[in-house]
Amino acid sequence: MEEILDATLELLDNCTCETSCTECLNHFHNQHLQHRLDRHLGATLLRYAIRGEIPACSPGTDQLVTLAQLRASLELAG
């Protein structure tokens, strides 16, 4: 599992797209969510989960955008 998580983090960190693409996160089964995917946020969360690295706070305006996406996802999930 450690190798899979490390490889996933490397993939997210080294992709050259802005938020997500078919090389890092996008695939057929998540096409309805692709506009909400963010490889940078995913890498930050993964780093916290596997290494315990506490993420730095982003500016308030960036937080509003990220939290709006989370809220929309949670609303979809009920």
Backbone bond lengths (Angstrom), bond angles and torsions (degrees), N, CA, C in turn:
res aa  C-N    CA-C-N  psi(-1)  N-CA   C-N-CA  omega(-1)  CA-C   N-CA-C  phi
1 M - - - 1.440 - - 1.536 111.01 -
2 E 1.329 115.43 -37.94 1.464 119.50 179.91 1.531 111.51 -59.68
3 E 1.337 116.26 -41.68 1.469 120.30 179.25 1.525 111.18 -63.85
4 I 1.321 116.76 -39.45 1.467 121.19 179.93 1.523 110.05 -65.28
5 L 1.333 117.50 -45.88 1.460 121.01 -179.68 1.521 111.45 -65.37
6 D 1.331 117.67 -41.12 1.463 120.94 177.30 1.531 111.26 -63.86
7 A 1.328 116.80 -41.88 1.469 120.73 178.68 1.525 110.71 -65.46
8 T 1.320 116.76 -37.87 1.466 120.93 178.41 1.522 110.09 -65.19
9 L 1.313 116.98 -44.57 1.459 120.63 178.42 1.516 110.97 -62.00
10 E 1.317 117.11 -42.52 1.469 120.79 178.19 1.529 110.60 -61.83
11 L 1.317 116.40 -41.88 1.470 120.75 178.45 1.525 110.56 -61.21
12 L 1.320 117.32 -46.76 1.463 120.93 -179.26 1.524 111.63 -65.80
13 D 1.312 117.41 -40.40 1.465 121.16 -179.26 1.520 113.24 -70.45
14 N 1.319 117.93 -32.46 1.462 120.71 -172.66 1.516 115.12 -98.52
15 C 1.309 118.07 -4.04 1.462 119.57 177.37 1.527 108.32 -68.13
16 T 1.311 116.76 150.88 1.464 120.79 -177.15 1.522 113.39 -101.84
17 C 1.318 117.64 2.90 1.463 119.91 -179.54 1.530 110.36 -75.78
18 E 1.325 116.42 168.04 1.457 120.65 -179.27 1.526 111.79 -75.91
19 T 1.335 117.38 -50.36 1.465 119.73 -177.89 1.528 112.87 -127.74
20 S 1.321 117.52 -48.07 1.468 121.46 176.92 1.511 109.62 -163.21
21 C 1.323 114.91 153.01 1.465 120.55 178.94 1.531 107.87 -155.39
22 T 1.322 116.59 -179.29 1.462 120.56 -179.64 1.526 112.32 -70.57
23 E 1.312 117.44 -14.29 1.460 120.77 177.77 1.530 112.39 -81.38
24 C 1.338 117.52 -22.62 1.471 118.29 -175.78 1.535 113.12 -121.96
25 L 1.313 120.06 -52.28 1.463 120.41 -173.07 1.529 115.66 -126.08
26 N 1.296 117.33 -32.48 1.464 119.73 -172.30 1.528 112.78 -77.72
27 H 1.325 115.12 135.34 1.456 121.21 171.24 1.521 108.47 -152.48
28 F 1.288 117.33 174.69 1.463 122.73 -173.94 1.522 112.61 -54.77
29 H 1.322 117.62 -41.76 1.462 121.39 -172.95 1.525 113.83 -74.41
30 N 1.317 119.06 -14.56 1.463 119.53 177.49 1.528 112.13 -115.76
31 Q 1.309 116.92 20.72 1.457 120.44 -174.88 1.527 113.05 -59.60
32 H 1.336 118.02 -29.52 1.460 120.30 -179.80 1.539 112.34 -77.28
33 L 1.328 117.73 -9.17 1.464 122.21 179.40 1.531 113.55 -113.98
34 Q 1.302 117.91 -1.24 1.464 121.06 -170.70 1.522 113.29 -59.75
35 H 1.317 118.04 -30.47 1.464 119.89 179.37 1.530 111.76 -69.55
36 R 1.336 117.41 -13.08 1.469 121.90 179.62 1.526 112.87 -101.77
37 L 1.313 118.40 -9.52 1.461 121.15 -176.21 1.521 110.95 -77.31
38 D 1.325 115.94 140.36 1.459 122.25 179.85 1.528 108.21 -140.92
39 R 1.328 116.03 109.35 1.453 120.03 -176.65 1.524 112.06 -64.50
40 H 1.326 117.56 -30.55 1.460 120.80 179.49 1.536 110.41 -66.96
41 L 1.310 116.06 -45.22 1.463 120.53 177.65 1.531 110.22 -65.13
42 G 1.323 116.86 -41.34 1.461 120.83 177.64 1.512 111.88 -60.28
43 A 1.327 116.90 -42.28 1.466 120.89 179.13 1.528 110.49 -65.66
44 T 1.313 116.76 -39.67 1.465 120.86 178.34 1.519 110.84 -62.32
45 L 1.317 116.69 -45.75 1.469 120.96 179.48 1.531 111.42 -65.95
46 L 1.320 116.45 -39.37 1.458 120.50 179.29 1.532 111.01 -66.86
47 R 1.331 116.70 -40.79 1.468 120.28 177.13 1.534 110.57 -60.33
48 Y 1.319 116.44 -39.39 1.462 120.22 177.73 1.536 110.67 -66.58
49 A 1.322 116.10 -42.33 1.464 120.42 -176.78 1.525 112.59 -68.01
50 I 1.329 118.06 -40.36 1.468 119.13 -174.50 1.524 113.98 -97.39
51 R 1.341 116.88 -23.10 1.469 119.43 -176.42 1.524 113.56 -120.14
52 G 1.320 116.02 -10.16 1.456 119.72 -178.36 1.516 113.90 74.29
53 E 1.350 117.22 16.19 1.470 121.04 179.48 1.523 109.11 -73.30
54 I 1.319 116.29 117.73 1.455 120.82 -179.73 1.526 108.48 -78.65
55 P 1.322 116.93 124.64 1.467 119.68 -177.49 1.527 111.58 -70.21
56 A 1.313 115.65 147.58 1.457 121.32 174.72 1.531 108.78 -75.63
57 C 1.292 115.70 149.56 1.467 119.77 178.50 1.525 109.57 -73.19
58 S 1.304 115.48 135.55 1.454 120.44 176.17 1.535 108.01 -90.72
59 P 1.325 117.34 166.62 1.467 120.15 178.19 1.532 111.08 -57.54
60 G 1.305 116.13 152.61 1.461 122.23 -177.73 1.517 113.88 -53.99
61 T 1.321 117.96 -38.45 1.467 120.20 -179.63 1.522 111.09 -65.81
62 D 1.339 116.73 -38.15 1.465 120.72 177.24 1.522 110.55 -67.20
63 Q 1.330 116.14 -38.29 1.458 120.13 178.67 1.522 111.11 -63.36
64 L 1.318 117.09 -39.09 1.467 120.79 178.95 1.523 111.17 -60.49
65 V 1.322 116.85 -42.88 1.464 120.99 179.56 1.521 110.32 -64.37
66 T 1.327 116.82 -47.70 1.463 121.54 -178.87 1.521 111.19 -63.18
67 L 1.324 116.90 -45.21 1.458 119.93 -179.24 1.523 112.42 -68.29
68 A 1.326 117.30 -30.51 1.464 120.04 176.17 1.524 110.05 -64.76
69 Q 1.322 116.94 -38.69 1.464 120.58 177.55 1.518 110.42 -66.78
70 L 1.321 117.41 -41.82 1.463 121.35 177.75 1.520 110.41 -63.25
71 R 1.308 116.75 -43.26 1.465 120.66 179.39 1.527 111.06 -60.03
72 A 1.323 116.55 -45.41 1.460 120.75 179.39 1.529 110.94 -61.68
73 S 1.325 116.99 -40.23 1.466 120.39 178.45 1.521 110.77 -65.29
74 L 1.319 117.03 -42.78 1.455 120.82 179.79 1.525 111.22 -66.26
75 E 1.319 117.04 -36.27 1.470 119.92 177.53 1.527 110.82 -64.90
76 L 1.332 116.37 -37.32 1.458 120.02 177.20 1.528 111.23 -65.00
77 A 1.325 115.23 -35.24 1.458 120.44 -178.35 1.532 112.20 -78.75
78 G 1.327 116.64 -9.20 1.465 120.67 178.25 1.483 111.74 89.18
